[in-house]
């Protein structure tokens, strides 16, 4: 049982670190501001859409990693509660 708890602890820590790294990457890539005097062509619009889509994908992955961490923490907590009940 201690091995299971250690595995859940490591999984929760790693998925938390992955989520933090993904959110850092999503926030590090900024979209260039556009002046109202600037003429936009299709390449400019395409670059903006691609940047926003990449940010959305990274945010989605970070949210999934955070959910995995929360599940690992919940399983760890449930397992630690179940151990005294089985031993007693």
CORSUL-V280184 format. One record per backbone hydrogen bond with DSSP energy under -0.5 kcal/mol. NH is the residue of the N-H (numbers start at 1). CO is the residue of the C=O. E is the energy in kcal/mol with one decimal. If there is no record, write none. Layout:
<<NH	CO	E> <NH	CO	E>>
This chain:
<<5	1	-2.2> <6	2	-2.2> <7	3	-2.5> <8	4	-2.5> <9	5	-2.3> <10	6	-2.4> <11	7	-2.6> <12	8	-2.3> <13	9	-2.3> <14	10	-2.8> <15	11	-2.4> <16	12	-1.8> <17	13	-2.2> <18	14	-2.4> <19	15	-2.1> <20	16	-2.3> <21	17	-2.3> <22	18	-2.5> <23	19	-2.4> <24	20	-1.9> <25	21	-2.3> <26	22	-2.4> <27	23	-1.9> <28	24	-1.7> <29	25	-1.1> <30	28	-1.0> <38	35	-1.0> <40	38	-0.6> <45	41	-2.0> <46	42	-2.4> <47	43	-2.3> <48	44	-2.1> <49	45	-2.4> <50	46	-2.5> <51	47	-2.1> <52	48	-2.3> <53	49	-2.4> <54	50	-2.5> <55	51	-2.0> <56	52	-2.2> <57	53	-2.3> <58	54	-2.4> <59	55	-2.4> <60	56	-2.3> <61	57	-2.4> <62	58	-2.4> <63	59	-2.3> <64	60	-2.0> <65	61	-2.4> <66	62	-2.3> <67	63	-2.2> <68	64	-2.2> <69	65	-2.2> <70	66	-2.5> <71	67	-2.3> <72	68	-2.3> <73	69	-2.6> <74	70	-2.4> <75	71	-2.7> <76	72	-2.4> <77	73	-2.4> <78	74	-2.6> <79	75	-2.6> <80	76	-2.3> <81	77	-1.7> <82	78	-1.8> <83	79	-1.6> <84	80	-0.8> <85	81	-0.9> <86	82	-1.9> <87	83	-2.4> <88	84	-2.1>>
